[in-house]
Every structure is written in structure tokens, then in C-alpha cells.
Amino acid sequence: MDERVWSPAVELADPSQEREVISARLPEQLAYVEATSPFYRALWAAAGVDVHDIRTVADLARLPFTEKDELRRSQDAAPPLGGTQGQSLDRITRIQCTGGTTGVPMRMGFTRADLAWLDDVAARAIRCAGGVPGDLVLECMNYSMYVGGVTDHMGFEHAGLCVLPYGTGNSLRLLELVQAMATPWLLYSTPAYALRLAQVAREHGLEPRALRLAKGIFSGEGGLQVPGFRDLIEETWGCSAQDVYGLSETGVMAAECQHRTGLHLITQGHFVTELIDPTAGAVVPCEDGATGELVFTNLGREASYLVRYRSHDLVQLHAAPCPCGRTGLRFSMIGRGDDMFIVRGVNVFPLGVQDVLYGLRPLVTGEFIIVLDAAPPIDYEPRVVVETAAEPSSELAERVAEAIRLRLNFSPAVELVPAESLPRAERKSQRLFRAYLGDAP
């Protein structure tokens, strides 16, 4: 098949421009997917849908969703990339894998055109989050197969920043490098790693604020959506801390601007975004205050494309104008749907527990894990293991439990452990452990 050439997309200030782009690109992309993907041909045939009848975003609701496990099974049956490969290996430039704390990594293939799309969207997010040419970026994401390492690195370069590709591990050597360079720098990592790096600095007699970290752009977990967690990073390092959002399957998709009014979706021209009820699957109107799960469809990817891909990320939309002038969708994270558990009919997210605990600092450090000892239904009190900066006591445990009960409407069995008892993550923090499945902390 001849190479398709897409003109570069720009951030579209007028929402009507985005509708025009979608109207032009969506039918073409769906036709391309049907022609090249045995996976989607079979999926759509089983649903009894003629994809050529899908012309608008509203029409997309007639197509079935795509789940990660389906794509994994497709790769098992037809390696290396399964039924969404789209192009032969002589056209595929890079293969990377999904990240996450659980599950078998899924492989994603990218042609040169796909990588240009990724670079474009990542550069938009970096600019939105305050990255500018002249910034020196220490990129501390995992470069081992994971999309967030190499791919986000290339986004920083595309935005005109200078990147030092450090990766994860050996934090002391990183601090020695920062000292030797003696210049302001920008840290790109998970939020948890910013605090882990500060811990290593203090263990070796270094004051984090003296190390000239000027900016932090963080991804990979939702910690910055907890005000106390962000405040702690900024207070510790004396830097700004901005959030970006993305999936391994899609790349970076959203970022905070300097006004911090939520995450701006900056994928115009590249994706169609839907909001759905995560239980019923019905489309939810994109209105102020609406909550639901984000679902994404590529508008131009040649390999490893996605159509109505469920993110399992639950969000709340914001419609009030942002002072930065961006007019696209804006949202705040509620939590990961696959991290959610139900206690006597109440939906619980680890991000909500983290928010409560950071409101109790300095009595607790904010570090915690949740352990589910028995399979659902969870009609028992799940264990919440909490680090305390004070002396562990039954009174403090009850105070923590009561704060969780009042805010999140479920009763936990709080276990207090001394400060520094729980491991600090250099990659993503795993907060939820399902012990009944053999998932041990």
C-alpha cells in the first residue's frame, strides 16, 4: 500500500475547525482500518455494522469498543503486532510496549508518519505545561520498551527543548550529574519519583532546593491531581509541577496550562474523543460537570491503530473558559476504572484515598497501600496500610479511618506503619494489591 501523507495538525482555536477535520478524516481512517485490519473487520462483522456508514462522531456509537485484552489476544494469535498491524515491518520504524503496574505488555508499532503524529501532540502538551526552548530536560522515564521513555523524549526534542536521556534507577548518580552541570533543569518523571529523588538527596546530605530544579513536568500516575501531593513536590524542590496525561497506547494527550484549571485535551486533528458511562457504555454528552470514561479513536495512525478504545480512565469535564484561551475539552481525573473497587456499593479509587491522606499531613507521610484480602463482594473492611510520621497509635489509626469514612463513604481497616516502611517508586506507584489473586505488596 502506498504511504499516506498527512499534513501536520496544529492546535485548533475554533471548535468548528475540529469538526471539519474530523468529518474529513474519520471516514477515511475507518476505511483504511477496514482494508488493513483483520481484527477490526471481524469485530465489526460480528456487530453487524457496515463501517462505510460511519461518517460522524455520533455514528461512532454504532461501533463496538476495543479493549486492551482483545488486542493482546490478537497479538498472541498473529505476532508480532496482531490484527491491527496495518503495515509490513519494512514500513514500521519502531515497536514499543505499554507500561502499567500489572498485565502483560502489549506491543505497539509505529511508522514514520505515526511517530510524526506522536511528536506533534507531545510537543503541544509540553508547550501547554510550560516547557520552552532553552529548558534542559532530564528525562527520567523508563526507556526499556516503554512508550513514555523514547516517545516522550522525542516530543521534548520536537518542542525545541534540550534532552538528557537518563531513564530510571541510580538516583544518586543523577544528583551528582545535576550538581556537576550547575544549571537550572526540568525533571520529567512520575510524580512519585520526584519525592524519591528528594529522599535520596537528603540521605546523602544534599538539600533538594539547592539543586536548581526549576520545573517539573510529570506523567504516568495521577498524583498531581491531589493538591497536597503537588504542594509537597513544589515545597520540597522549589519548582513548579505541571501534570500531563496520556496512555501508552496513544501517547501524550492532555496537559495542564499555567492556570491549572484541569487537563487540556490537545489532540485536535489526531483523535476523536468520546465520554461514556463506564457501566452501560452509552455516550455521555460533553457538558460541564459531566463524568465518565474517556474513549479514543485515531484519525491517522497507520499501524497499531485504535477505534473506540476504552481508556478506563474516569474523568470530570470542565466547560468554563480557561484564561489561557484554549477551547478544547478540559478535564480532571477521578481515577482508573481498573483500580476502582466497590465496598458495599461504594466506588473507591486509590486516588481518593491519597487525597484524604495528604490532607492529614504531617501526621502521616501520605504513603500508603490498599490490600484486598478476599475476592468481591467486598463486604469487609479493606486494609489501608498508612505510613505515619508520628508515633503509631490506636487513636491516630481511628482518626485516619474516620477521615476516610467521612470523605469516601467506606470503612477501612487502617494499619499504621513507621515512616519509610513502604517502598518508594522510581516508576509508577502501585497502590492497590489484590492479595486474593496472589498480588503481594
C-alpha positions in Angstrom: 0.0 0.0 0.0 1.3 3.5 -0.8 2.4 5.6 2.1 -0.3 8.0 3.2 0.8 11.6 3.8 -0.9 13.7 6.4 -0.4 17.4 6.7 0.8 18.4 10.2 -2.0 19.4 12.5 -2.0 22.5 14.7 -3.9 23.4 17.8 -7.3 24.4 16.6 -8.6 27.5 18.4 -12.0 27.3 16.7 -14.0 24.2 17.7 -15.8 24.3 14.3 -12.4 23.7 12.6 -12.0 20.5 14.6 -15.4 19.3 13.5 -14.4 19.9 9.9 -11.1 18.0 10.3 -13.0 15.0 11.9 -15.6 15.0 9.2 -12.9 14.7 6.6 -10.5 12.3 8.3 -12.8 9.9 10.2 -14.4 8.1 7.2 -11.0 7.9 5.5 -9.4 6.4 8.6 -12.2 3.9 9.2 -12.0 2.8 5.5 -8.2 2.3 5.9 -8.6 0.3 9.1 -11.2 -2.0 7.4 -8.9 -2.5 4.5 -5.8 -3.4 6.5 -7.1 -4.9 9.8 -8.4 -8.5 10.1 -9.0 -7.7 13.8 -11.4 -4.8 13.2 -13.0 -6.5 10.1 -14.0 -9.4 12.3 -15.1 -7.2 15.2 -17.3 -5.1 13.0 -18.8 -8.0 11.1 -19.7 -9.7 14.4 -21.5 -6.5 15.4 -23.3 -6.3 12.0 -22.1 -2.8 11.2 -21.0 -1.6 7.8 -18.2 0.8 8.7 -18.8 2.8 5.5 -22.0 4.1 7.1 -20.0 5.7 9.9 -19.5 9.3 8.8 -19.7 11.4 12.0 -18.7 11.3 15.7 -22.3 10.5 16.6 -22.2 7.5 14.2 -19.2 6.0 16.1 -21.6 4.9 18.9 -22.7 2.1 16.5 -19.3 0.5 16.6 -18.2 -1.8 19.4 -15.5 -0.8 21.8 -11.9 -2.0 21.7 -10.3 -3.5 24.9 -6.6 -4.0 25.6 -7.1 -7.7 26.3 -8.6 -8.2 22.9 -5.6 -6.6 21.3 -3.3 -8.8 23.4 -5.1 -11.9 22.3 -4.8 -10.8 18.7 -1.1 -10.4 19.1 -0.8 -13.9 20.6 -2.6 -15.3 17.5 -0.7 -13.3 14.9 2.6 -12.0 16.3 4.3 -9.6 16.4 1.6 -7.0 16.4 -1.6 -8.8 15.8 -4.6 -7.9 13.6 -4.0 -4.1 13.8 -0.5 -4.1 12.4 -1.7 -2.1 9.3 1.7 -2.1 7.6 4.5 -4.6 7.0 7.7 -4.5 9.1 9.6 -2.8 6.3 7.4 0.3 6.9 7.3 0.1 10.7 10.1 2.2 12.3 9.6 1.4 16.0 8.0 -1.1 18.3 7.3 -0.2 21.9 5.3 -1.7 24.7 2.6 -0.5 27.0 3.5 0.3 30.6 1.5 -0.1 33.8 1.9 -1.9 37.1 0.1 -5.1 36.1 -0.6 -7.2 33.0 1.5 -8.5 30.1 2.9 -5.6 28.0 1.1 -5.0 24.7 3.3 -4.2 21.7 2.6 -1.1 19.6 4.1 -0.5 16.1 4.7 3.0 14.6 5.5 4.1 11.1 7.4 7.3 10.4 4.1 9.1 9.9 2.8 7.7 13.2 5.9 9.0 15.0 5.4 12.4 13.5 1.9 12.5 14.9 3.1 11.5 18.3 5.8 14.1 18.3 3.3 16.8 17.3 0.9 16.0 20.1 3.6 15.6 22.7 5.1 19.0 21.7 1.7 20.6 22.2 1.4 19.1 25.7 4.9 20.2 26.6 4.3 23.8 25.5 1.0 23.8 27.4 2.7 22.6 30.5 5.4 25.4 30.3 8.3 23.7 28.6 10.1 26.1 26.3 13.3 26.0 24.1 16.3 26.6 26.3 15.0 24.2 29.0 17.3 21.3 29.9 15.2 18.2 30.4 16.4 15.3 32.5 14.1 12.6 31.1 13.7 10.0 33.9 11.0 7.7 32.5 11.7 4.1 31.7 13.4 3.7 28.3 13.1 -0.1 28.4 10.4 -0.7 25.7 8.0 1.7 27.4 6.4 4.4 25.2 6.8 7.1 27.9 10.6 6.9 27.6 11.7 7.2 24.0 8.5 8.6 22.6 8.1 11.4 25.2 11.8 12.2 24.7 11.2 12.8 21.1 8.3 15.1 21.9 10.6 17.3 24.0 13.1 17.5 21.2 10.2 18.3 18.7 9.2 21.1 21.1 12.7 22.5 20.9 14.0 21.5 24.3 17.4 20.0 25.1 17.0 16.5 26.5 19.4 14.4 28.6 18.0 10.8 28.4 18.7 9.5 31.9 16.0 6.9 32.4 15.2 5.2 35.8 17.5 4.0 38.6 20.8 5.1 40.1 19.3 8.3 41.6 22.5 9.3 43.4 24.4 9.4 40.1 21.7 11.6 38.7 22.0 14.0 41.6 25.8 14.1 41.1 25.3 14.9 37.4 22.9 17.7 38.3 25.5 19.2 40.7 28.2 18.9 38.1 26.2 20.7 35.4 25.3 23.6 37.8 22.4 24.8 35.6 18.7 25.0 36.1 16.9 21.9 34.8 13.5 20.4 34.1 12.6 17.0 35.6 10.3 14.7 33.5 9.3 11.7 35.6 6.4 10.2 37.6 5.3 12.4 40.5 6.4 9.7 42.9 9.9 9.8 41.6 10.3 13.5 42.4 9.8 12.7 46.1 12.0 9.6 45.9 14.8 11.7 44.3 14.5 14.2 47.1 14.7 11.4 49.7 17.9 10.2 48.1 19.3 13.7 48.1 18.7 14.2 51.8 20.1 10.7 52.6 23.4 12.0 51.1 23.4 15.4 52.7 22.0 17.4 49.8 19.2 19.9 50.1 16.8 19.5 47.1 16.2 23.2 46.8 19.9 23.8 46.3 20.0 21.5 43.2 18.4 24.1 40.9 15.3 22.1 39.7 13.3 24.9 38.0 10.4 23.0 36.5 8.8 19.6 36.8 6.5 18.0 34.2 5.0 14.8 35.5 3.2 11.9 34.0 2.5 8.2 34.4 0.2 8.5 37.5 -2.5 10.8 38.8 -0.7 12.1 41.9 -0.7 15.7 40.9 -4.5 15.7 40.9 -4.1 15.6 44.7 -3.4 19.2 45.8 -1.3 18.1 48.8 0.9 15.9 46.7 1.6 18.6 44.2 2.3 21.1 47.1 4.8 18.7 48.7 6.8 18.4 45.4 6.8 22.2 44.9 7.7 22.9 48.5 10.5 20.2 48.5 12.2 21.3 45.3 11.1 25.0 45.0 9.9 24.3 41.4 6.7 24.3 39.5 4.9 21.0 39.0 2.7 20.5 36.0 0.7 17.5 35.0 0.4 15.8 31.6 -1.8 12.8 30.7 -1.6 10.1 28.2 -1.8 6.3 27.6 0.9 4.0 26.3 -1.4 3.1 23.5 -2.0 6.7 22.4 1.0 8.8 23.6 0.6 12.1 25.4 -2.9 13.5 25.0 -3.5 16.3 27.6 -1.7 18.8 29.8 -2.2 21.5 32.4 -1.6 25.1 31.5 -0.1 27.6 33.9 -3.7 28.3 35.3 -4.2 24.7 36.4 -7.9 24.6 35.6 -7.7 21.0 34.6 -6.0 19.0 31.8 -6.4 20.4 28.3 -7.0 17.8 25.7 -4.6 18.9 22.9 -5.2 16.1 20.4 -7.3 18.1 17.8 -6.8 16.7 14.4 -5.3 13.4 15.7 -8.1 11.8 17.8 -11.9 11.6 18.3 -12.6 11.7 22.0 -15.9 10.3 23.5 -17.2 10.2 27.0 -19.1 7.2 28.0 -20.9 5.7 31.0 -18.4 3.1 32.1 -21.1 0.6 33.1 -23.7 1.0 30.5 -21.4 2.0 27.6 -23.7 4.8 26.5 -22.2 8.0 25.2 -22.4 10.9 27.8 -22.8 14.4 26.4 -19.7 16.5 26.8 -21.1 19.1 29.2 -19.7 21.0 32.2 -19.5 18.7 35.2 -20.2 15.5 33.2 -18.4 12.4 34.4 -17.5 9.3 32.5 -14.8 7.2 30.9 -12.6 8.6 28.0 -12.7 6.6 24.7 -10.4 7.4 21.9 -10.3 6.8 18.1 -7.2 7.6 16.0 -7.7 9.8 12.9 -4.5 9.0 11.2 -2.4 6.2 12.6 -1.1 3.7 10.0 -0.1 0.9 12.4 -1.5 -0.3 15.8 -4.5 2.0 15.3 -7.3 2.2 17.7 -11.1 2.6 17.2 -13.3 3.3 20.2 -10.5 2.3 22.6 -11.6 2.3 26.2 -9.1 4.1 28.4 -10.7 3.0 31.7 -9.8 6.5 32.9 -12.7 8.2 34.7 -12.8 12.0 34.5 -15.0 15.0 35.1 -15.3 17.6 32.3 -15.0 21.4 32.8 -16.6 23.8 30.3 -15.9 27.2 31.8 -13.4 29.2 29.6 -9.8 28.9 30.6 -7.7 32.1 30.8 -5.1 30.6 28.6 -7.5 30.7 25.7 -7.6 27.0 24.8 -11.1 26.0 23.8 -10.9 22.2 23.6 -12.1 19.6 26.2 -10.7 20.0 29.7 -11.0 17.5 32.5 -9.9 16.4 35.9 -9.0 12.8 36.8 -11.3 10.8 39.1 -9.4 7.6 38.9 -8.5 4.5 36.9 -11.5 2.2 36.3 -9.4 -0.9 36.7 -8.1 0.4 40.0 -11.6 1.0 41.3 -13.0 -1.4 43.8 -16.5 -1.5 45.3 -17.1 -1.6 49.1 -20.7 -2.3 50.0 -21.9 -0.5 46.9 -19.5 2.5 47.1 -17.0 3.0 44.3 -13.5 3.6 45.8 -10.4 4.9 43.9 -6.8 4.9 45.4 -6.5 8.5 44.2 -9.3 9.5 46.6 -7.6 7.8 49.5 -4.4 9.6 48.6 -6.2 12.9 48.6 -7.6 12.2 52.1 -4.1 11.2 53.5 -2.4 14.2 52.1 -4.9 16.3 53.9 -3.7 14.7 57.2 -0.1 15.6 56.8 2.2 15.9 58.7 0.6 13.3 61.0 1.1 10.8 58.1 3.6 10.9 55.3 1.0 10.4 52.5 2.5 7.0 51.5 0.0 4.1 51.6 -1.1 0.8 50.0 -4.6 -0.8 49.9 -4.8 -4.6 50.3 -7.9 -6.6 49.3 -7.6 -9.9 51.1 -10.7 -11.6 49.8 -12.5 -11.6 46.4 -15.6 -9.4 45.8 -18.1 -8.8 47.0 -16.1 -6.6 49.4 -18.4 -6.7 52.5 -15.4 -6.4 54.8 -13.1 -3.5 55.7 -10.3 -3.4 53.2 -6.8 -2.9 54.7 -5.3 0.5 54.2 -1.6 0.5 55.3 -0.5 4.0 56.1 2.9 5.4 56.9 2.8 7.7 59.9 5.3 10.4 60.7 4.0 10.4 64.3 4.2 7.5 66.8 1.7 4.8 65.7 -1.3 4.6 68.0 -4.8 3.4 68.0 -6.1 7.0 68.3 -4.2 8.0 65.2 -5.4 4.9 63.3 -9.0 5.8 64.2 -8.5 9.4 63.1 -7.3 8.3 59.7 -10.1 5.7 59.4 -12.7 8.4 60.3 -11.3 10.8 57.7 -11.6 8.2 55.0 -15.1 7.3 56.2 -16.3 10.9 56.1 -14.8 11.7 52.7 -15.1 8.4 50.8 -18.1 6.7 52.5 -16.5 3.4 53.2 -14.9 1.9 56.4 -11.3 0.8 56.1 -9.1 -1.3 58.4 -6.3 1.2 58.9 -2.8 -0.3 59.7 -0.2 2.3 60.7 3.5 1.6 59.9 6.6 3.8 60.6 7.8 6.4 58.1 9.9 4.9 55.3 8.4 1.5 55.7 6.7 1.4 52.3 8.8 1.3 49.2 9.3 4.4 47.1 8.7 4.1 43.4 11.1 5.1 40.6 8.4 4.2 38.1 4.7 4.1 38.6 3.4 3.7 42.2 1.3 0.7 42.8 -1.3 1.5 45.4 -3.8 -1.4 45.1 -2.9 -5.0 45.8 -5.4 -7.9 45.3 -4.0 -10.4 47.7 -6.7 -12.9 46.8 -5.2 -13.1 43.3 -1.7 -13.6 44.6 -0.8 -9.9 44.2 1.5 -9.3 47.1 2.9 -5.9 48.3 
